[in-house]
Amino acid sequence: MKIKKNYKKVATIDLGSNGIRMLISNLYKIKGIHFHTKNTLHRVPIRLGQDAFTSGKISVKNEKKLLSALSAFKNLMDANEIIDYLGYATSAMRTCSNGNKILEKIKKEIGLEIKIISGKKESNVVSGNDISEYIGKSPNYCFIDVGGGSTEVIVYKDFKFFKSKSFKIGGVRLINGLVNEEVWDEFGKWLKNNAIDLRKVKVLGIGGNINKIFKISKNKVGTPLSIKKFKKTLDKLESLSEKKLLINYKLNPDRADVIVPAGKIYYFLMKTLGIEKIYVPKIGLVDGMVREIIKL
């Protein structure tokens, strides 16, 4: 029997601090139920955070690169006959003084509407992903999403949203020496006050850096990464030169210099909460945005 279904493609765009991404997804509707699968993911390593966090303004050079990349994204969207899309900008664009002006230019010249979202909104979108296969029957769990400019922590208690907070700690900020002890102290105190009392908290690590760490660790896919193996992998990466990271692990240059600083943020949370293992699902902001499109 042939199943009647409706099918379309949608795109989700994330203007992050260490790179910009576009995910093209397939949306299916079978017997009134929505399904979606990943089609293609495109990433361009434009480090907007380098400008935003050091000078407070996106440079002319990076603005041109951003417009060029988004123009290419728009062409790909047209070629794929995209029916609907969402575009969000995060920490770097939240921080810089000329963010809104650039987004207006993008809308006028390319025809793409990108919205700057708050850290709280970012947390909500990320936590909207389906993670049932990872948490199982555990009622208490939390997400940690480490980006170039910010770290989002979302805590769930008894299967319900409990607390979330965005911290100005990220890989790009760290390599530029922009995170002081006061910020780390605030991070640690918040975790102890809002998550440490939850028994058997399951932690899910989100982001490109922890996905790379997981892959390099050679941990079995679908199983959590122990804190011992996480630290061993992190120490190994820290002992290598950037050249060896590029050659031995085939890391992109914009990943090689931030992977260890970002990894230390995940490790800090695990140590603070006494967590013995971390789950690493391949989900992120662009994935959560697909679910937002479905709800529209």
Residue pairs with C-beta under 8 A, 6 or more apart in sequence:
3 30
3 31
5 28
5 29
5 30
6 28
6 29
7 26
7 27
7 28
7 29
8 26
8 27
8 83
8 84
9 24
9 25
9 26
9 27
9 39
9 80
9 81
9 82
9 83
10 24
10 25
10 27
10 36
10 82
10 83
10 84
10 85
10 86
10 290
10 293
11 22
11 23
11 24
11 25
11 73
11 77
11 80
11 82
11 84
11 85
11 86
12 22
12 23
12 25
12 85
12 86
12 87
12 88
12 285
12 286
12 287
12 289
12 290
12 293
13 20
13 21
13 22
13 70
13 73
13 85
13 86
13 87
13 88
13 112
13 114
13 286
14 20
14 21
14 22
14 87
14 88
14 89
14 90
14 284
14 285
14 286
14 289
15 48
15 66
15 87
15 88
15 89
15 90
15 92
15 93
15 114
16 48
16 49
16 90
16 91
16 92
16 147
16 148
16 149
16 285
17 47
17 48
17 49
17 52
17 53
17 90
17 91
17 92
17 147
17 148
17 149
17 150
17 170
17 172
18 45
18 47
18 49
18 147
18 148
18 170
18 171
18 172
18 208
18 254
18 258
19 43
19 44
19 45
19 46
19 47
19 148
19 208
19 254
20 43
20 44
20 46
20 48
20 66
20 69
20 70
21 41
21 42
21 43
21 284
21 286
22 41
22 42
22 43
22 73
22 76
22 77
22 286
23 38
23 39
23 40
23 41
23 42
23 286
23 287
23 289
23 290
24 38
24 39
24 40
24 41
24 42
24 76
24 77
24 80
24 82
25 36
25 37
25 38
25 39
25 290
26 36
26 37
26 38
26 39
27 34
27 35
27 36
27 290
27 293
27 294
28 34
28 35
28 36
28 37
29 35
34 294
36 290
36 291
36 294
38 287
39 80
41 286
42 73
42 76
44 65
44 69
44 72
45 252
45 253
45 254
46 62
46 65
46 66
46 69
47 62
47 148
47 172
47 254
48 58
48 62
48 66
48 92
48 93
48 96
49 91
49 92
49 95
49 148
49 149
49 170
49 172
49 173
50 62
50 172
50 176
51 57
51 58
51 59
51 62
51 92
51 96
52 58
52 91
52 92
52 93
52 95
52 96
52 99
52 149
53 92
53 95
53 149
53 172
53 173
53 176
53 178
54 176
54 178
56 95
56 96
56 97
57 96
57 97
57 98
58 66
58 92
58 93
58 96
58 98
58 99
58 102
63 98
63 102
63 105
66 102
66 106
67 105
67 106
67 109
67 110
70 106
70 110
70 112
70 114
71 109
71 110
73 112
74 110
74 111
74 112
77 85
84 293
84 296
85 112
85 293
86 289
86 292
86 293
87 112
87 113
87 114
87 115
88 114
88 115
88 116
88 117
88 121
88 122
88 125
88 285
88 289
89 99
89 103
89 114
89 115
89 116
89 117
90 116
90 117
90 119
90 122
90 147
90 149
90 150
90 285
91 119
91 147
91 148
91 149
91 150
91 168
91 170
92 99
92 148
92 149
92 172
93 99
93 102
93 103
93 116
94 116
94 117
94 118
94 119
94 149
95 149
99 116
100 116
103 114
103 115
103 116
106 112
106 114
107 113
107 114
117 125
118 166
119 150
119 152
119 165
119 166
120 164
120 166
122 145
122 150
122 152
122 166
122 285
123 143
123 145
123 152
123 153
123 154
123 164
123 165
123 166
124 154
124 164
125 285
125 288
125 289
125 292
126 143
126 145
126 152
126 154
126 206
126 283
126 284
126 285
126 288
127 143
127 154
127 156
127 161
127 164
127 288
128 288
128 291
128 292
129 281
129 283
129 287
129 288
129 291
130 291
131 141
131 204
131 279
131 281
131 283
133 281
134 202
134 204
134 279
134 281
135 141
135 202
135 204
135 279
138 200
138 202
139 156
139 157
139 158
139 159
140 155
140 156
140 157
140 158
140 198
140 199
140 200
140 201
140 202
141 155
141 156
141 201
141 202
141 203
141 204
142 153
142 154
142 155
142 156
142 195
142 201
142 202
142 203
142 204
143 152
143 153
143 154
143 203
143 204
143 206
144 151
144 152
144 153
144 203
144 204
144 205
144 206
144 265
144 266
144 269
145 151
145 152
145 153
145 154
145 206
145 207
145 284
145 285
146 169
146 170
146 171
146 205
146 206
146 207
146 209
146 210
146 262
146 265
146 266
147 170
147 171
147 207
148 170
148 171
148 172
148 173
148 258
149 168
149 170
149 172
149 173
150 166
150 167
150 168
150 169
150 170
151 166
151 167
151 169
151 170
151 187
151 265
152 164
152 165
152 166
152 167
153 164
153 165
153 166
153 167
153 190
153 191
153 195
153 269
154 161
154 163
154 164
155 162
155 163
155 164
155 194
155 195
155 198
155 201
156 162
157 198
162 194
163 194
163 195
165 190
165 194
167 183
167 186
167 187
167 190
168 179
168 183
169 179
169 183
169 184
169 187
169 265
170 262
170 265
171 209
171 258
171 259
171 261
171 262
171 265
172 258
173 179
174 258
174 261
174 262
174 264
174 265
175 257
175 258
175 261
184 268
187 268
188 268
188 272
191 269
191 272
191 273
192 272
195 201
195 273
196 272
196 273
196 274
201 273
201 275
202 279
203 269
203 270
203 273
203 275
203 277
203 278
203 279
204 278
204 279
204 280
204 281
205 266
205 278
205 279
205 280
206 281
206 283
206 284
207 262
207 284
208 255
208 284
209 255
209 258
209 259
209 262
209 263
210 262
210 263
210 266
210 278
210 280
211 280
211 282
212 249
212 251
212 255
212 259
213 225
213 230
213 233
213 234
213 237
213 259
213 263
213 266
214 225
214 280
216 233
216 236
216 237
216 249
217 225
217 229
217 230
217 232
217 233
219 225
219 229
224 277
224 278
224 279
224 280
225 277
225 278
225 279
225 280
226 276
226 277
227 267
227 270
227 271
227 275
227 276
227 277
227 278
230 263
230 266
230 267
230 270
230 278
231 267
234 260
234 263
234 264
234 267
237 245
237 249
237 259
237 260
237 263
238 260
240 248
242 253
242 256
242 257
245 251
245 256
245 259
246 253
246 256
251 259
266 278
269 275
270 276
270 278
